[in-house]
Amino acid sequence: MDERVERVDGQDRVLGVVSRREAIREGWLHRVAVTVCRDEHGRILVHRRSEQVSRFPGLYEVEVGGAADVGESYEQAAARELAEELGIRALPRLLFTLINRSGLSPHWLGVHEAVVPDAVIPDPGEVAWHGWLTEPELGSALLEWRFTPDSQEVFSRYLAIRTAQS
């Protein structure tokens, strides 16, 4: 069954409810929530998407997440996606939102951060491989591996925010 999402405008205000497939096909803005996961040592979780997923199969990704359900906040969607994809309960902290035009269709992207245990149990239907990389290792991997279209921008903005906060 196709997910139902809220179609939103350029200011992230709800216009109505549509199917995600329709939002992608028509290029309508909708909401997606992702989380950059760190462990207690500061390493970042990187994963390779399963070959069975419909969007970007086999590509590496810096963040974990998916579309926000109808009536769900970015934080609620991010927490739900962490539970579904990694089998963990965490309280992700919203860092920033942006209109992402680098994917299959434009969407509002809510980027979060969460410190999670390094013993995650990924859903094999979603995640084919995962590992923990230091920031320099991830910087190198972004140049060498095939990542999802938004991974570079998310990681760059994420590092800028972390640098500004320290």
C-alpha positions as CSV (number, residue, x, y, z in Angstrom):
1,M,0.0,0.0,0.0
2,D,1.2,3.5,-0.9
3,E,2.0,5.8,2.1
4,R,-0.1,8.8,2.7
5,V,1.8,12.0,3.3
6,E,1.0,15.7,3.8
7,R,1.5,17.8,0.7
8,V,3.1,21.1,1.9
9,D,4.0,24.4,0.4
10,G,7.3,26.3,0.3
11,Q,6.8,27.5,3.9
12,D,6.2,23.9,5.1
13,R,2.4,24.5,5.6
14,V,0.0,21.6,5.0
15,L,-2.0,21.8,1.8
16,G,-3.7,18.4,2.0
17,V,-3.1,14.7,2.1
18,V,-1.9,12.7,-0.9
19,S,-0.2,9.4,-1.6
20,R,3.6,9.5,-1.5
21,R,3.7,8.0,-5.0
22,E,1.5,10.9,-6.3
23,A,3.7,13.5,-4.5
24,I,6.8,12.1,-6.2
25,R,5.2,11.8,-9.6
26,E,3.8,15.4,-9.5
27,G,6.9,16.9,-7.8
28,W,4.8,18.1,-4.8
29,L,6.6,19.0,-1.6
30,H,6.1,16.7,1.3
31,R,8.0,15.9,4.5
32,V,10.9,13.5,5.1
33,A,12.7,13.1,8.4
34,V,16.2,11.7,8.7
35,T,18.7,11.2,11.5
36,V,22.5,11.3,11.5
37,C,23.4,8.7,14.1
38,R,26.5,9.0,16.3
39,D,27.8,6.5,18.8
40,E,29.3,7.5,22.2
41,H,32.8,7.8,20.6
42,G,31.6,10.3,18.0
43,R,31.6,7.9,15.0
44,I,28.8,8.2,12.4
45,L,26.7,5.3,11.3
46,V,26.8,4.7,7.5
47,H,24.8,2.1,5.8
48,R,24.2,0.6,2.4
49,R,20.6,0.4,1.3
50,S,19.2,-3.0,0.5
51,E,18.9,-3.9,-3.2
52,Q,15.2,-4.5,-2.6
53,V,14.2,-0.9,-1.6
54,S,12.5,1.1,-4.3
55,R,14.5,4.3,-3.8
56,F,18.2,4.3,-4.3
57,P,18.9,0.5,-4.0
58,G,22.4,-0.4,-3.1
59,L,23.6,3.2,-2.4
60,Y,25.3,4.2,0.8
61,E,23.7,6.7,3.1
62,V,24.7,9.0,5.9
63,E,21.3,9.3,7.5
64,V,18.4,7.0,8.4
65,G,14.8,8.0,7.8
66,G,11.8,8.2,5.6
67,A,8.6,10.1,4.9
68,A,6.6,11.6,7.7
69,D,3.2,10.1,8.2
70,V,0.1,12.3,8.1
71,G,0.0,14.4,11.4
72,E,3.5,13.4,12.4
73,S,6.1,15.9,13.4
74,Y,9.6,15.7,12.0
75,E,10.9,14.4,15.4
76,Q,8.1,11.8,15.7
77,A,8.8,10.6,12.1
78,A,12.6,10.4,12.8
79,A,12.1,8.4,16.0
80,R,9.7,6.0,14.3
81,E,12.1,5.5,11.4
82,L,15.0,4.7,13.9
83,A,12.9,2.1,15.5
84,E,11.8,0.6,12.2
85,E,15.1,0.6,10.4
86,L,17.6,0.1,13.3
87,G,15.5,-1.4,16.0
88,I,16.4,1.3,18.5
89,R,14.5,3.8,20.6
90,A,16.1,7.3,20.7
91,L,15.0,10.9,20.9
92,P,16.5,12.6,17.8
93,R,17.1,16.3,18.0
94,L,16.0,18.4,15.0
95,L,19.0,20.4,13.7
96,F,17.7,22.0,10.5
97,T,15.2,21.7,7.6
98,L,15.8,22.4,4.0
99,I,14.0,21.9,0.7
100,N,15.9,18.9,-0.9
101,R,15.8,18.9,-4.6
102,S,18.4,16.2,-5.1
103,G,16.2,13.2,-4.7
104,L,13.4,11.6,-6.8
105,S,11.2,14.7,-6.1
106,P,11.5,17.8,-4.1
107,H,10.6,17.5,-0.4
108,W,11.2,19.2,2.9
109,L,14.0,17.4,4.7
110,G,14.1,17.5,8.5
111,V,17.7,16.6,9.6
112,H,18.2,15.3,13.1
113,E,21.0,14.0,15.3
114,A,20.9,11.2,17.8
115,V,23.4,9.4,19.9
116,V,22.6,5.7,19.6
117,P,24.2,2.4,20.8
118,D,26.7,1.0,18.5
119,A,24.9,-2.4,18.7
120,V,22.1,-1.6,16.2
121,I,20.0,-4.3,14.6
122,P,19.1,-3.0,11.1
123,D,16.1,-4.3,9.2
124,P,17.6,-6.5,6.5
125,G,14.8,-5.4,4.1
126,E,16.1,-1.8,4.4
127,V,19.8,-2.1,5.2
128,A,22.3,-4.5,3.5
129,W,25.4,-3.3,5.4
130,H,26.3,-0.8,8.2
131,G,29.4,0.4,9.8
132,W,30.7,3.2,12.1
133,L,33.1,5.8,10.5
134,T,35.0,8.7,12.0
135,E,34.3,12.1,10.4
136,P,37.6,11.9,8.3
137,E,36.8,8.4,7.2
138,L,33.3,9.4,6.2
139,G,34.7,12.4,4.3
140,S,36.9,10.0,2.3
141,A,34.0,7.5,1.7
142,L,31.8,10.3,0.3
143,L,34.4,10.8,-2.4
144,E,34.9,7.1,-3.2
145,W,31.6,5.2,-2.6
146,R,28.2,5.7,-4.3
147,F,26.0,7.6,-1.8
148,T,22.4,8.8,-2.1
149,P,22.0,12.2,-3.7
150,D,21.4,14.1,-0.5
151,S,24.2,12.5,1.7
152,Q,26.9,15.0,0.8
153,E,24.8,18.1,1.5
154,V,23.4,16.7,4.7
155,F,26.8,15.7,6.0
156,S,28.3,19.1,5.0
157,R,25.5,21.1,6.7
158,Y,25.7,18.7,9.7
159,L,29.4,19.3,10.2
160,A,28.9,23.1,9.9
161,I,26.3,23.1,12.6
162,R,28.5,20.9,14.9
163,T,31.5,23.2,14.3
164,A,29.4,26.3,15.1
165,Q,28.1,24.7,18.3
166,S,31.6,23.7,19.6
